[in-house]
Amino acid sequence: MGLVRAMGRTAVVAGTATAVSGRVARRQQQNWSEQDAQAQQAAAPAPAAAAPAAGDEITQIRTLAGLVDDGILSPDDFVAKVKQIIGA
């Protein structure tokens, strides 16, 4: 009976070791996956700024025209800003 008991004990120890090593491997794989995902997010280029809509440009130009009418902005500065807004 001593031999059977030793074989049973060895089987239990081996099974436990296999289960533990499998759990450790899964945890390591999960950690590596998370690190890879974080690295990809950090390396991803920032989204390009969208071109302003035509309505936004008109609103900006009207606002600048109001500043010219109020005497806050000079006509030369107005022209420069409009060129900047329309990309000319």
N, C-alpha and C positions, 0 to 999 in steps of 0.2 A: 504494500500500500504506500510506502514511502515514495516510490518512483512515480506513482500515479499522482500523488499529492504534489510532488515537485513539478511535474509536467503541467498540472492545472495552474499552479502558482505562476509558472513561467508564461503560460498562455494569458493569464490575467494581466501580468506586468507588461507583456508585449502589446496586448490590446490597448491598455491604458496609454502606453507610450505612443502608439500609433494615433490614438484619438487626440492626445495633447499636441503632437507634432502637426496634425492636420489643422487643428484650431489655430496654432501659431502661424502656420503658413497662410491660412485665410486672413488672419488679422494683418499680417505683413502685406499681403496682396492688396487688401483694402486701403491700408495706409499709403502704399505706393500709388494706387489709383487716385487717391485724393491729392497727393502731391503732384502727380502728373496733370490733373485737372486744374490745380491752382497755377502751375507753371504755364499751362496753355492760356489761361485767362490773363495772366500777367503779360504774356508775349503777344496776345491778340492786339492788332492795331485798333486804335480808337476809331469809332465811326466818323466818317467824314461829315463835316458840317453841311447841312442842307442849304441849298441856295435860297435866299429869301424870296418869298412869294411876291408877285407883282404888287399886290395890295399893300404889303408891308413897305415896299419901296415908295409907293405913292403917299402912304401915311407919313413916312419919314420926311419926304420932300415937303409935304404940306406943313408939317411941324416946323421944319427949318424956315419955310416962307413966313410963318407966323413970327418966328424969332427975328427975322429981318424986318418985318412990319413993326415990331415992338422996339427996334433999334438995338437989340441985344447982339445980333449977328450982322456983320458987314456983308454987302452984296458979293464981294470977292470971296469971302469965306463960304457964302451960300453956294456959289458956283463950284468951288473946290469940293465941298461936301457932296453936292449932287453928282459930280463926276465920280467921286469915290463910291457912292451908293449904286450908281448904274454900271460901274466897272469900266468907265471910259478913261 
